[in-house]
Amino acid sequence: MRKNTIRYIVLLGAISIAGIILIQIYWVRKAFDLKEKQFNQTIQIALRNVAEKMADYGQFSLPSTDLINQISTDYYAVNLNNTIDAKTLQYYLISEFQKMGINTDFEYGIYDCSSDKMVYGNYVSSKGVVENKPIKALPKMDKLTYYFVIYFPERSSYITSKMDNWIFTSLILLFVIIFLSYALFIILRQRRLSEVQRDFINNMTHEFKTPISTIAIASETISHPDIINTPERLFTYSGIIHDEAARLNMQVERVLQTVKAERREFQLNKENIDLHDLIKSIADSFNVNAKNNKGEIELNLSASNFHILADKHHLTNVIFNLLDNAVKYSTQSPAVTVSTINEGNKLLLSVADNGIGIKKEYLKKIFDKFFRVPSGNIHNVKGFGLGLSYVKSIAKLHHWKIKVDSEFGKGSTFTLVIPV
């Protein structure tokens, strides 16, 4: 699948998901507003019926204006303009709310004009049972004299409970969105795997092409009848075949070791190691190559506690890989510094270089298997993109940490954090 096609699919998928979410939010909000309006209308009808029954019971007339005042979304005041009997009011409120199907908790209070306070009130549950709960401080109405107030503490949750169908459809939609998001994730992951596979094949082709070509030329030369008369040439070409075969074997072994490290298919053979001696022996083998490029490897081994418990074989490979990268990715004369230092109960092993560095957007990916920093069609640096992946896997198996600091164009520093 083409790169642009995947981008269009992902973009359209993201737009579709966002559109579905916005539409659903819009309609759920509209449904909530409608339920809220119905609730307010039902409450006002119920309170008007209560007021009329209180007027019939007390033989007084109701005011023609400002009978029911909605102070807020969950707070109402009913102006009776006459004295109010608390028990009668509570009875009518419970019976009328039940008749209208208003099954939610409410609090009520009665204003006493002589004390200028809300002097009476109760908390009534959705089942019509008076509960012994602390009552909210209900605010007064300055313009009214004889009135009672109603407060609905569970109003929002009550209205939401009446939206069963919308909640059910929203859950289904959520499931669909999760499925679509997962599908987009799989598409992006497959794209990434496809790119990794393509890069690995390209790298493998370039890595194997040179030694295979060299072996083919050398073997063709050896097969020539005249080569028998020149033993020196025969020895030279057989050595070339041996070296190139060893190089191919090393590349294959590196792939296998990385796969095993990822799958944890081998056991570490830990032993007490003098890290400084190990670093010196590995650095000696690199100094020849570095000096051929007019460079040098400097050792700054200042750690006082440098004995660690590790697998010597794999630790050697880790240091080798870090030094190998430091030398390979130096466009000028390599200047590599290997240093050790103690910080508390930890030993820090650092490999710093003056190479090409790594851009910030690639720092989180350099430890991924087969990943190589993009360089277009230039393949001047050999490798499969397995070295740092192997380093991280071995560090993880030892319960160590690996950190990297890099500035593009100036160099990189890789640091192993090792408990001692």
C-alpha angles and dihedrals in degrees: 000000000000120000093238091049091055090048091052092048092050092045093048090045092051092047091048093050092047091048093050091049093049093047092048092048090050094052094042089052091049090049091049091050090051092049089047091052091049090049092052092048092049092049092050092049091048093048091048089053090049091050092050092049091049089051092050090047094048096037096234136124124251121233115262093226137038093020095146121026121188104208095179139345092283103025128078135177123202117202111211096163090214141075115290129218107217099209093048091049092050091050093051093045093053095044095044095047090050091049091052093047095246100150102174136105119269141177126211136191137187123219119229110204093195093061095025090228141108096256106173136039147129141203110241120193126221089264092058094254119138108233130199098241131138110264124228117250098260113210122237130241114233096199097052131072110185111028145121129221134217126205125189109202094179097044099122095045090046092054090045090052088059090060098073095140093050092048090051094049090046090054090050090049090049089054090050091049091050090050093049092046090051090049090053089048090052091049092051091045092050089049090052092048090049091053091047091050092049093048092047092051091048092048093045090050092053093043096050098035097073099048092042091051091047092050091048092052093044094048091047090052092048091051090059111105094227092060090076090068091057108054091175092062091043090054091047095051094044087053090052091052090049094049095046092047089051089050092052090047090051091053092049091046090051091055092048093047091051092050091049091048091051091050094038090231095153136060122237115241098211122195139161107276133190097224095194093055090048092050092049093052093049093045091053091062090051097047092074092055093042093051090050085061091046090253138116142212113227122201120211102176103170100147112121095199105049104149111108138174109242147126103274096206095052094039088054090052091049094053090042091054093048092049092043091054092045091055097039096050096050110106091187131035105321115246105183124175123196112194139173129197137167121236111181108303093344134090118215116207111190133186112193127182140179093229134128094292128214129272116242094245091062099045094091093049103047092089092053116109114264092002117139126176106259114257101165114240093332113116102175091131116066124221148093098242090254103112100082092038088057091047092053093046093051091045090051092050089052090046090243128136128234121205132182132201117185140166117197111248094010107066146264139262122207116194129193114204107208126181111226 
